[in-house]
Every structure is written in structure tokens, then in C-alpha cells.
């Protein structure tokens, strides 16, 4: 609603103008009154608060972003903290000092703040060199020093309870860098660092982390803080002459800008190079000049991960407005980095700790302060509140802008995750993350298998650099070769006296040259004989290996065996020959052919086992067939003979006894299968023993040599000498030889009875003397011949892969035939020892015996259970009718055994067993048992076979005897309750009477 004054006076515009002026005047009056009230309230509030002096020591040069950004964040932290906590009884008062990048001036500033301002804590200093001076000073005055930018790991060695590092120390990022090196398979990396406490502090941790991922540090490039562009260029040219192409840069942001500009100028930002920068550079990529980013295209970097929360985004916007207002002279678009966030959180943590010690603050917090106005160390006081404040700082934890803010027990900020960034275009983009527990991952909290995102590399965006290159400066790979007189087929060094030109040839040389041709890149090299000026050998193979370790040679090509003690100094490629140390011995004809040769195909334990199984199977078959088969009945001697005859006749499958029981048939079938396999194997082995011409070694094994103390040979200047000594051979029993001819001569002269050498040398020896010697199984395991390179050489992996390509192809066979001849020159049978006579042992047939034994035992158990169950009444303790007493257990068992010895009349094999057709009809009509059946149930001597014997007399006599037996049987049937003795007597009487 418009005021009435506008309608009374003047035009409409003038009315609005008068209205606005009136409103402004009213607002001014109200604002003035509010200000007066605020002053009154503020004064009363100030009377209740305690001001705590806090010092800030930073480099406030206009080009130093750490100092400028840090100070602005400290001021904003104090202002915003107390705005959000108006009820706090303490207030931080900031006293700022400019150290001007000078260590002494920083120490003097700290002394001034402690003595004259009596600060209770100091935020800063900015650099690790300044912190080295301030930490002892703060400990002496018991004033906490909180630095948010001094990141050198060496500061941890001072171990002061009054020093707190509110930043990540440099050693926490080296594991992330090592993980990047491992992810891309680089085997070498060169640290490029500034030559001061900041740069030197990271090197030990970085070297250890790279070593943990099998990456070697062949060189350390230290650049002076005051180095000129020409000096930087000289150092870069030195790096270009090396094979390594992976560089880890840890310098100040100002020096990094000059370093990469020079690297681009000399051509080191091209394809094949890898540059990894630490967070000291990565944190400032958003604030550097675009020309610097242009020279850093393709660079990888790591920096602490700061969660982009709403609070961080809002604070970043507020900070930018304030920073531009406070520093309009800075033309670059400065951006907030991790150091600024740590400065903000460190200030908040200090304000919280000061509030918790508010009761300990008083007007005179320093004691022992000199009256002198000087700033010497003698006049410095001791803060009475310092210990309490340090204790509270160590306990303070909260969710800050940089993440969870909490101090460890040693005063270090708890480690956080790291981002992996890639410089591309006008900035750096995140390509992955690294955490202590998960390692590298493309996404935060993702799987480590994902590795990193797409990386744009220097010069060639799509190809991952190999990490090393052969220098293009004309330098060749220096390859050491030994000078030796023996076994020149492997390596031979000759010098032309007229031209003084050295020629290196041999099997190992041809293999290496074939491997180099298989590499995907050119590898210039030169052979350097390891010899004295007069041409003689300069040392053993171990000496030459040690020269590679010292760096005098970059490779060693020879017949060098891969063994453990050498691998402690150098790296070996994959072996290109067979491995092992074996024994070489003369051979003699096998004189084992004699009258007892037929026993040799089987070992004694197999003979004994087979014989025992013949007896066991015979017993089982007899037990199963005794009651139901006529072939297994009769007198005991007849039964034993029949059982043994049946069992042993299965060996030639000539058994004729009738097997009735199904259980016995199953056992016999399985046993015949076992016998068939054993006899066939015996026949084959015995035939080979009699027909094949065999040679046997003159020495059985190494233990025989040690026991007899014989002389043995070994190749001169070989590691075999030390091996034989470790195996127990005496020095005076070891005879060296230089070549194969010398070794053969020692054998012929009887000076040695055996020789020990590596398999390739023995095969070369046998190629010339295959009819007189043979090689035993390997005595000592080794990995064959390999090429030698320095520890961590990136060529090892490529050479090893090329060796596989060569050894699996036809080229390897051609090289072997060129130096050792064709394999068919010597029969293969003469290059290996004869086994123990070709004997067959029990270990080859135990499963067959187990099957046969289980089948026999199972059948026997089944028969026993069935028999006992059928005649279980004989084992029951019933009372005898005559004696009125129970029979004993042994008596019942005896009756059961007697029943087992009798025929099983229920079996079908005895149902038609009658004495003549007439007797069968008569007995059938009388429904009585035949004499043959009676013989099963009685004990009196009635032999039914006599009725069928022709020696019994005429037919009338036979008839009378038969009738007598029948009458006796009928009498017995009429007296079923009579005891056995009465039955026998009655039967005898009836037979006699008739």
C-alpha cells in the first residue's frame, strides 16, 4: 500500500524517491540501535571469554600457494568455528609470522612467538626442514607444534610428544606408487627427488616398497633445489642413456614445473616414458599455469582422497570468494587443495583442545621466563598448559573436511585412501583408487581386479610403455663370456693374432643369438671375454657372475648353471638345457645269466607271497568243497594232496577236480585271473632277461664310491667340486679334468672309477664314447644352463619368453645337431643304467593279491556262517538223556567239526549215489539210507565201496554182503534213539550173522 505522502506531492517518481529515502533512514536508525545493543552484549560476552594466543608460521610469499592457502583456511576455521560455537569460553587469537622460506628465520619466529607472545600452540611450519628446528624448540617450551604440510618421514624419528603432523606423511603414498608399478609389470624405476630433507625422506620407503613388488631401483636422481635449467637438462640426459623409462618424481611444485618443461624439450615426454608424481605435485595441478600442464600430458600421480561431501563443496566456494578478495594480485585461478583442508581441520582440532583445557588457562601460563627482552634459548619459558593441551590434541577426533580427523599414538594423522590421477588436457582426471586393504581399484571400494581406468600415456596414448628401452646413444650391451679350454662346444673364445679380432662361438652363443632375433625389438650387444691381458682366463664362472653383480658386465652368456647361491647376486633367465648333476661310469656286460636265472624275473617278496597264496587258495577251496564234492573227500593225506594239487595246477590251468560250490567257483575264477597276469608278466620279463643284451655299470651308486674311497673325476673350475665335498668326498680323492678327452684318458688309465658332471656335458661325452660308458640317474638337482643378468634387469622376462619360443621350435634342434651331432649316433639304451634286473616286485601286483584275498576270505566267512546256522542245534547246551548232564563247549564244538567232516547228504551230488540199481530200488521201497549215505552218519567201518569192488568175490558173495549191510542199516533205523556205540555193535553183529 503506497503511503499517502506520494499522492499529495509531486510526480509519481519523486514520491517513490522520498519513500526510499525515508526507509533507508529508518533502517539506519534501527541498525544503529542494534549495534549499540550488540556492543553492550559483546562486551559482556568478552568479559566471560578467555583469549588464547596461537602462533602461525608459514611462507607467505605471493608465489607460495601452500602458505597463502593455509593461512586463509586457518583464519576461516577460527571465524567459522566460533560462529557455530558461540557458547565456548575460549577464543583463539592468531599471531602470524612469515618465515620467508628460511629455516633460521622460521626458528627465530617460533622463539619470538613463544617468548614474547606466549603462544600456547603453533600452527606450522610449512616445510620439513623448518620442522626439524621447531620440534626441539616446542618440546623445550612444552608448546605443541601442529604442521599440516611437513610430510617428510624423517620427522617421525624425532619422536616428540609435542609435535603433531596433521597431514599424510610421504611414506604412506609409496605403497600406492609401488602398486601402480606392479600393475603394469615394470621391473625398474628411478626416483627423481629434490636434494633436501623433503626429497630425501621418501627415498628409503620408496625403495623398500618397490623392492617388495620385485622392482629394482638402478639409480637415484637427486636434483638440487637451486639447480639451473642447464643442470636439470644434464641430469635428464643422463637418465636418457639408461634402460629404465619409469621415473617417480618427488620435488616441489615450482621445481616440477621446470623439470617437466625441460623433459619435454629434450624428448622425454614421448612414447615409452612413464612419469609418476607424488602428492606434493599432484595437489597443485589445478592451480598451475596451463603451459605447465601442457608439458605434463600423460603423467600419472597420486594424492590423498578427500570425499566430496556437501560441506567440502560449500567450503570450497566460500574459500574461493575470500581468497580472491584477500589476494587480488594473484592472477592464477588458485584452487583449494588437501593442505588447505588439513589446515582447516588442524585449526578446528586445536580450538576444541583449547576449549577442553579452558580451566587450566590463566594469565601467567609461562614459567621461568627471563626478564631479558632477548630471544636466546636461555630466556625461553615453559608453558604450564602445554602438557594438557598436547594430551587433548592426541585424543581429539571428529569428522573434518578432509575426512575422519584423528591422531595416532605417535602424533601422525591416520592414513587415508589415495586417488590415482592422469594428466590429460587442461587438468587431471581420476583413473583409480588405492587403499591399504584393497589395493588398486578402478572405483572406490571396487575389486582390485579392475586395476585402473584408461590411462593416456606420454606420446602414445594407446600403448602401455614397457618401462625400459635400449638406449639410442650407441651404447651396446656388454656381455661377459668366459675363456675356457675344455668343452669348447658350449663357448669358445679365439683371438686372431694378426688382426687382434676376437671370435666367440659355441652352442650357448648360438642359442643367445637366436633368442635375440626372437625379441620384438633390437638389442645391440658386444661380447667381452673375461680374460687377462695375456689371454688367459681371469677367473671362474662364479667370479664372472660376481662381475655382473658389480655392474662391470650387463650380461653373461655361457654354459652357466642356475644354482641357489648365484641367484643371491644376479637374475637368471629360464634354462635352455636339461638340468642335474649325474654320475658317469664305465659299463660291463651283464653276467647274470646262470642256472638260477629263472628266479630273477620276480623279487623274493613276490615269490613268497605267490607261494603263500597258492596254499591259502587250496585251503579255501577244500573247505568249501569238502562236504559236497567227491574229489575232495577220502583219507586226510588224500585230501591234502588233492587240495595242493588243485591249487598249484591253476598255475598252468591243468586242474581237473570238479568244483561244485558257487562260492568256490567265484574264488577260483578270481584266482585264475591273478595267476594269468602273474604268469604272463613273468614270461615277458624272463624272455627279456634271456634275449636282450644288457650292460650294467661297474659302480652301483655313489655310496659305494664313498664306502670304498675310490677316486672320482669332476670338471675343472666347476661348482661340482663344492657339491662333491658337501656330499662327503675327500679332496685327495677328487681328480679334475679339462675336457672329454682328458676324462676318457683318466678312465683308461684307471685313475678314476667314476666322474660327476652336469647332464649336458655327460651327453656330449657319451656322443663320442657311447659304447663304453653310461649315465646314472641325476645325483643332484639343478636348473640347467641359463643366461645371467643383473638383479631386476627388465631384459630377463623378455629373454625368458624368447627362450621358450626358440626351444619349442625347430631351430633348437638344428643348433643341437650342429654342435653335438644327431641323437641316433649313440643307442639310447647305453645312456642309462639298467634297473634291478628288470625284476617284477610285489608293489606291482599287491592290488591283485588284495582282490583275491578279499574274495577268498569273504567266501570262507559266508560258508562258515551258513554252516553254523544250519547246525546251530549241535552247539546248543542241551541235557543228555542218559547222563542227565550238559555237554561241554569243547564237546559241542567237536560234534560240529565231526559234522563238517561228513558229507552233506542234502547236496545234489549225493542224491543219486546208490550201490547198483537193484539196491536202489530195494532201499527206495524200504525208505532207508544207502550204505554210502550211512557212512556219512556213522562211525563203524562199513565201506560201501567194497560192494562195488571186483575183488570182493562172486556176485553171490557181493549180494550177501550187500544184504548184510542193508540189514544192519535197517536195524539202526529201527533203533534211532540208540547211542553211537550200540549202533556200531548192532551193525557188526548183523553183518557177522548174515
Secondary structure as GFF3:
##gff-version 3
##sequence-region A 1 994
A	DSSP	alpha_helix	5	8	.	.	.	ID=ss1
A	DSSP	alpha_helix	12	48	.	.	.	ID=ss2
A	DSSP	beta_strand	50	58	.	.	.	ID=ss3
A	DSSP	alpha_helix	65	84	.	.	.	ID=ss4
A	DSSP	beta_strand	90	98	.	.	.	ID=ss5
A	DSSP	alpha_helix	103	112	.	.	.	ID=ss6
A	DSSP	pi_helix	113	117	.	.	.	ID=ss7
A	DSSP	beta_strand	121	124	.	.	.	ID=ss8
A	DSSP	alpha_helix	128	141	.	.	.	ID=ss9
A	DSSP	beta_strand	144	147	.	.	.	ID=ss10
A	DSSP	three_ten_helix	153	157	.	.	.	ID=ss11
A	DSSP	beta_strand	163	165	.	.	.	ID=ss12
A	DSSP	three_ten_helix	170	172	.	.	.	ID=ss13
A	DSSP	alpha_helix	174	183	.	.	.	ID=ss14
A	DSSP	beta_strand	190	194	.	.	.	ID=ss15
A	DSSP	alpha_helix	197	212	.	.	.	ID=ss16
A	DSSP	beta_strand	220	223	.	.	.	ID=ss17
A	DSSP	alpha_helix	229	240	.	.	.	ID=ss18
A	DSSP	beta_strand	246	250	.	.	.	ID=ss19
A	DSSP	alpha_helix	253	266	.	.	.	ID=ss20
A	DSSP	beta_strand	274	277	.	.	.	ID=ss21
A	DSSP	alpha_helix	279	282	.	.	.	ID=ss22
A	DSSP	three_ten_helix	285	287	.	.	.	ID=ss23
A	DSSP	alpha_helix	290	294	.	.	.	ID=ss24
A	DSSP	beta_strand	300	304	.	.	.	ID=ss25
A	DSSP	alpha_helix	310	326	.	.	.	ID=ss26
A	DSSP	alpha_helix	338	356	.	.	.	ID=ss27
A	DSSP	three_ten_helix	358	360	.	.	.	ID=ss28
A	DSSP	beta_strand	366	367	.	.	.	ID=ss29
A	DSSP	three_ten_helix	377	379	.	.	.	ID=ss30
A	DSSP	beta_strand	382	383	.	.	.	ID=ss31
A	DSSP	alpha_helix	386	395	.	.	.	ID=ss32
A	DSSP	beta_strand	397	400	.	.	.	ID=ss33
A	DSSP	beta_strand	403	406	.	.	.	ID=ss34
A	DSSP	beta_strand	418	424	.	.	.	ID=ss35
A	DSSP	beta_strand	427	435	.	.	.	ID=ss36
A	DSSP	beta_strand	439	441	.	.	.	ID=ss37
A	DSSP	three_ten_helix	448	450	.	.	.	ID=ss38
A	DSSP	beta_strand	477	482	.	.	.	ID=ss39
A	DSSP	beta_strand	492	495	.	.	.	ID=ss40
A	DSSP	beta_strand	502	505	.	.	.	ID=ss41
A	DSSP	alpha_helix	507	517	.	.	.	ID=ss42
A	DSSP	beta_strand	525	530	.	.	.	ID=ss43
A	DSSP	alpha_helix	541	550	.	.	.	ID=ss44
A	DSSP	beta_strand	555	556	.	.	.	ID=ss45
A	DSSP	alpha_helix	564	567	.	.	.	ID=ss46
A	DSSP	beta_strand	570	572	.	.	.	ID=ss47
A	DSSP	beta_strand	581	589	.	.	.	ID=ss48
A	DSSP	three_ten_helix	597	599	.	.	.	ID=ss49
A	DSSP	alpha_helix	604	625	.	.	.	ID=ss50
A	DSSP	three_ten_helix	630	632	.	.	.	ID=ss51
A	DSSP	alpha_helix	636	649	.	.	.	ID=ss52
A	DSSP	alpha_helix	662	691	.	.	.	ID=ss53
A	DSSP	beta_strand	695	697	.	.	.	ID=ss54
A	DSSP	alpha_helix	702	708	.	.	.	ID=ss55
A	DSSP	beta_strand	712	715	.	.	.	ID=ss56
A	DSSP	alpha_helix	720	727	.	.	.	ID=ss57
A	DSSP	three_ten_helix	731	733	.	.	.	ID=ss58
A	DSSP	beta_strand	734	737	.	.	.	ID=ss59
A	DSSP	alpha_helix	740	748	.	.	.	ID=ss60
A	DSSP	beta_strand	754	758	.	.	.	ID=ss61
A	DSSP	alpha_helix	759	766	.	.	.	ID=ss62
A	DSSP	beta_strand	773	775	.	.	.	ID=ss63
A	DSSP	beta_strand	788	790	.	.	.	ID=ss64
A	DSSP	alpha_helix	795	807	.	.	.	ID=ss65
A	DSSP	alpha_helix	810	820	.	.	.	ID=ss66
A	DSSP	three_ten_helix	823	825	.	.	.	ID=ss67
A	DSSP	three_ten_helix	828	831	.	.	.	ID=ss68
A	DSSP	three_ten_helix	842	844	.	.	.	ID=ss69
A	DSSP	alpha_helix	846	870	.	.	.	ID=ss70
A	DSSP	three_ten_helix	872	875	.	.	.	ID=ss71
A	DSSP	alpha_helix	889	901	.	.	.	ID=ss72
A	DSSP	alpha_helix	917	926	.	.	.	ID=ss73
A	DSSP	alpha_helix	931	937	.	.	.	ID=ss74
A	DSSP	three_ten_helix	944	948	.	.	.	ID=ss75
A	DSSP	three_ten_helix	950	952	.	.	.	ID=ss76
A	DSSP	alpha_helix	955	974	.	.	.	ID=ss77
A	DSSP	alpha_helix	980	993	.	.	.	ID=ss78
###
